[in-house]
Amino acid sequence: MRRFHDSLFGGLLAAATFTVATVALAHGPTPQKIEATVTIAAPPDKVWTVAGNFAGIAGWNQLVASGTSKGDGTKNGDTRTLTLKNGGVLQESLDEYDAARRSYSYRLDDPDLKALPVSSYSATVTVTPEGAGSKVSWFGRFYRGDTGNEPPEDLSDAAGRAAMKAYFEAGLAGLKAKVEGGP
C-alpha cells in the first residue's frame, strides 16, 4: 500500500510540475502602462473646452492628420476615426465621459499596426486644477503589437511603449500650444 501511495504521489507531483511549466511557457504578453502629463497656464474649464472634445483631437494632436466622428463625443459608444500623418488609422470608441470631473475614457476598436504598434489599448484623459493653471493627464494601458511569446522588435513591448509615449506627448504639447495661444 505504501508503494502505491508513493507512486501515486510521485505521479501527481510530476503532473502538477508539467502543468505549471506549460502554463508558464504559454504566458503571453503583459499589459503595459504609460502616463504623460502637462501643465497648462489656463483654468481647467478652458482646457476642458479643447481637451474634452473627444471628436476634436485632430485640432491639437500634431500626429493626427484628420478625424471624423459619430455622435457628439459625450456618450458611451460614440466613435472617432483618426487618420495619422504616418498613414495609419485609429478607430476608437468612447467608454465613459464625465464633464463634471473633466475626464473621459476610450478604447481602440480595431488595431492598425501602421498607426501604432499595439494590438489594443484603453486610455483616459483627465484635466485637474494645478496651481493657477491646469494639469492634463493622459493614461494608457495597452498590449504590444505582436502578442506571441517572441515578438519582432518593431512590435515588442518597448516599441509599443515608445509609440504610445510619443503619441501622448505630441498630443499634450499640441494641446498646451493651442490652449495657451500658440500655433
N, C-alpha and C positions, 0 to 999 in steps of 0.2 A: 504494500500500500504506500509506503514511504517513497518508493521508487516512482510509482505512478504520480504522486503528488509533486515530486521534484521535476519529473519530465513535463508535467502539465504547467507548472510554474515557469519552467525554462522556456517552454513554447509560447506562453502568454507574454513573457518578457521580451522575447525575440520579436513577436508580432507587434508589440507596442513600440519597440525601438524602430522597427521598419516603418510603421505608420508615422511616427514623429519625424523621421528623416525624410520621408516622402513629402509630408506637409511642408517642411522647411524648404525643400527644393522647389516647391510649387508656390512659393510665397507671392511673387509678382511685385508690382511697384508699390511704393509707399507714397501716400498723399504728400504733396509739397505745399508749403505756405509762403506767402510773400506779402509784405505790407510796405506801402510807400506813403509818406505824409509830406504835406507842405503847409507852411504858414502864409496866410494871405492878409494883407493890410486892408481889410474891409470887413464890415459886420457880417455875421453868419447869414442873415436873411438875404443880403445882397449876393453872397457867394452861392447860396442855395438856389437863387433865381437862375443861375447859369448851370451849376453842377447838378441840380435836382431835376433838370430836364433830361430824362432818360433818352429821349429821341434826339437830343441836340449835341451829342458828343462830337460830331464831325465839326462843330463850330469851335472846339477848343482842344481837341487832341490832334496834334500835328502829324501823327502817324495814320490818321483816318482821312481818306480822300473824299468819301461821301457816305451818306447814310439815309436810309428810308425806315419808316416805322409803320406799324399797325397799332392803332389805339393812341391814346393821348400820353402814354408813358407814366401813368399814375395808378394803373390797375394790374393786379396779378394776371399774368398771361399776355400782357402787351408785349410786342416784339419789336426788335430793330435788326436791320441788316446793314452791316458796316463793310464797306469796301476799303481796304487798307491801301496805302500808297505802294506797297510791295505786290499788289495784285490779289492778295488773299481776301477771303470774305468770312466775316464772323456773323453768325446768326445767333442772336441771344434773346432770352425771354425774361421778363420781369417776374420775380418771385414775391417780393414784398416791397411796398412803398409806404413810407411813413413821413409825411411832410412835417408833422409836429416835431418829430425827432431829427428831421433833416437827414434821412437815411433811406437808401434803397439797396436791395439785393437782387442779383440777377444771375443767370447761368448760360453757358454755351449750349446751344441746341444741337448743332452739327459741327464736328471738328473739321478744320481746314488746315492741314499741316503747313501749307504755304504761308498762311496768315500768322499762326503761332504754333510752335512745335509741341503742342499739348493735345491730349485726347479728350479732355473735359476740364471744365472749371466752373466755379461759382465765385462770385465777388460781391463785396459790399462797399459802397461809397457813403461816407458819413462826414457831415460838417458840424463842428462844435466851436463854441467860443474859445478864444485863446488870447488872453490879454486884451488889447484894444482891437484885435482882429479876429481871425478865424483859423482853425486848423482843419484841413481836409485829410481824411484817412481813406486809403483805398486798399482793402484787404482781399486777397485771393487765395483760394485753395484749388489745387489742380493736380492732374496726373500727367506724366510725361507723354510725349507723342507716341512712343512705342511701348506698350505695356507688357511686352515679353520680358523674360529674365535677363537677356543680354541685348539691350537696345543699341542701335548705332549711335555714334557720338552726337549727331545732329538731332536726335530725338530722345536724348537722355534727360535725366533729372536736371543736370547742370544747364543744358540747352533750354529747357523749359523755364527754369528759374531766371536765366539771363533774359529771355524774350519777354516774360511777364514783367520783370523789373523794368526793362526798357519801355514797354508799353505803358505801364502805370506812371513811371517818372516823366515820360514825354507828355502824357495827359495832364498830370498835375502842373508841370511847367507851363503848358499852354493855358490851363485854367487860371493860374496865377496871373499870367500876362494879360489875358482877356479881362479878368475882373479888375485888376489894378490899372487898366487903361493902356496896356502895351499893344504891340502889333497883333 
